[in-house]
């Protein structure tokens, strides 16, 4: 048992040293890194859906279903991704209003959660037109939150 | 309909401009960014399980279940996260052996997928000892792959 714990401790150390940057991260920096990583994974799965909806990629029902399920799973994880001590830390585009207008932010995020869930339902139907409409609704919910709570590039 | 597509195009543009860095990313760099982000989200959810298994955090059955379900969902996504043109791109710790010893890498990744699935089953039982053992098994499967296929820090 002791040896197993040692293996785990080694593993935990290996994780912490995933990059030399990670080793020197503060708690707030690690939180921002986690949040931005979560958005990157969401965006990476939304891109093919956007391309299908825009006709830049042929509609693929199986891939649309897989991507939409991932988005519906990942988006609610954003609810934990804005802890107070990540406000204003590092290279972030997160506006302070996220933490001052919490009701407004929660509403905008809930809209995205709802639209993402509807996207997964649409994708499960295999109907290309329903998927397109749901992708557009989800994209608008992203943009709605970005317009209010994200610094413009 | 045209207006909807316009909103989507605007949204796609907003995503591409998530950071000024993203705007200048090559395809390979974006793939490395996606992969590292996926690992960051997996690690962020594994950390509390590791802390519970090591007794650094009290065992919380509901949180363990949530984290383990996320890990079991996210880990299989790693199968797509090593496209050939991401080999050797940017600040990566991924060894070239990932792309030369594909059978070995696939085996190491499959072990992690299997252990992550078993972790979710263990966490669903609510039994702290089963969770601890499964966390250790998952940690060893991480380390097994890192030892062979990740550059040491």
HADDOCK unambig.tbl for C-alpha pairs under 7 A between the chains (distance, minus, plus):
assign (segid A and resid 4 and name CA) (segid B and resid 136 and name CA) 6.48 0.50 0.50
assign (segid A and resid 5 and name CA) (segid B and resid 54 and name CA) 6.90 0.50 0.50
assign (segid A and resid 7 and name CA) (segid B and resid 140 and name CA) 6.70 0.50 0.50
assign (segid A and resid 8 and name CA) (segid B and resid 136 and name CA) 5.79 0.50 0.50
assign (segid A and resid 8 and name CA) (segid B and resid 139 and name CA) 5.86 0.50 0.50
assign (segid A and resid 11 and name CA) (segid B and resid 139 and name CA) 5.94 0.50 0.50
assign (segid A and resid 11 and name CA) (segid B and resid 143 and name CA) 5.90 0.50 0.50
assign (segid A and resid 17 and name CA) (segid B and resid 153 and name CA) 6.87 0.50 0.50
assign (segid A and resid 34 and name CA) (segid B and resid 40 and name CA) 6.14 0.50 0.50
assign (segid A and resid 34 and name CA) (segid B and resid 41 and name CA) 5.98 0.50 0.50
assign (segid A and resid 34 and name CA) (segid B and resid 44 and name CA) 6.82 0.50 0.50
assign (segid A and resid 37 and name CA) (segid B and resid 37 and name CA) 4.23 0.50 0.50
assign (segid A and resid 37 and name CA) (segid B and resid 38 and name CA) 6.74 0.50 0.50
assign (segid A and resid 37 and name CA) (segid B and resid 40 and name CA) 6.47 0.50 0.50
assign (segid A and resid 37 and name CA) (segid B and resid 41 and name CA) 6.44 0.50 0.50
assign (segid A and resid 38 and name CA) (segid B and resid 37 and name CA) 6.75 0.50 0.50
assign (segid A and resid 38 and name CA) (segid B and resid 41 and name CA) 6.20 0.50 0.50
assign (segid A and resid 40 and name CA) (segid B and resid 34 and name CA) 6.14 0.50 0.50
assign (segid A and resid 40 and name CA) (segid B and resid 37 and name CA) 6.48 0.50 0.50
assign (segid A and resid 41 and name CA) (segid B and resid 34 and name CA) 5.98 0.50 0.50
assign (segid A and resid 41 and name CA) (segid B and resid 37 and name CA) 6.44 0.50 0.50
assign (segid A and resid 41 and name CA) (segid B and resid 38 and name CA) 6.19 0.50 0.50
assign (segid A and resid 44 and name CA) (segid B and resid 34 and name CA) 6.82 0.50 0.50
assign (segid A and resid 54 and name CA) (segid B and resid 5 and name CA) 6.98 0.50 0.50
assign (segid A and resid 136 and name CA) (segid B and resid 4 and name CA) 6.52 0.50 0.50
assign (segid A and resid 136 and name CA) (segid B and resid 8 and name CA) 5.72 0.50 0.50
assign (segid A and resid 139 and name CA) (segid B and resid 8 and name CA) 5.87 0.50 0.50
assign (segid A and resid 139 and name CA) (segid B and resid 11 and name CA) 5.89 0.50 0.50
assign (segid A and resid 140 and name CA) (segid B and resid 7 and name CA) 6.68 0.50 0.50
assign (segid A and resid 140 and name CA) (segid B and resid 8 and name CA) 6.96 0.50 0.50
assign (segid A and resid 143 and name CA) (segid B and resid 11 and name CA) 5.85 0.50 0.50
assign (segid A and resid 153 and name CA) (segid B and resid 17 and name CA) 6.82 0.50 0.50
